[in-house]
Amino acid sequence: MFDTGGPGPVLALQLRGMAYGAEAVLGPLDLTVERGETVAITGPSGIGKSTLLRIVAGLEPGFDGRREVPGRIAMVFQEPTLLRWRSARDNLRLADGIDGARADAALAEVGLDGLGDRFPDQLSLGQQRRLALARAFASEPDLMLMDEPFVSLDARLADEMMGLFEELRARRHLGTLLVTHVAAEAERLATRILTLSGRPATLA
């Protein structure tokens, strides 16, 4: 077993396979993420990148293999997935169990200082993305999972959000697993790049 918060990997996955009925999606692969590194998973659309991320997140119990995640997990999705009937502050408090002062500090860290009482629909797309990042980092995760988090953004906003992620990551000692099909994102953000290929897919 791993010691949460200590040295060693924040993820160890030994996958023998994953199938939906008779269709094999993922083949045998080993994946480890160390604390302090960002691992990018690349490959064409439909190859199984998001399925792999769901296995790591514990959302695909039918996989064949062994998964160890010793600490806390946070996820950032393609869309912000915010609670639109709750304020920005309450989006953080409800998701992470933090008090109001910590929620406000987390909002300030991503440039949303003073906007805690606003609802998601009162925020711009960029502000909603910042709120989603604040929510993920506020839980103080050991492992951050990111599923194509910049895919629907224009170039300026994508660059802005990648820069914010880099700033937040630099202040914490966590591991990150980033799924992307954009080579430039992987090259900019990752310390290690792995590619899914073949049918069923395996890591090249």
Buried (B, 14 or more C-beta within 10 A) or exposed (E): EBEEEEEEBBBBBBBEBBBEEEEBBBBEBEBBBBBBBBBBBBBEEEBBBBBBBBBBBEEBEEBEBEBEBBBBBBBBBBBBBBBEEBBBBBBBBBBBEBEEEBBBBBBBBBEBEEBBEBBBEEBEEBBBBBBBBBBBBBBEBBBBBBBBBBBEBEEEBBBBBBEBBEEBBEEBEBBBBBBBBBEEBBEBBBEEBBBBEEEBBBBE
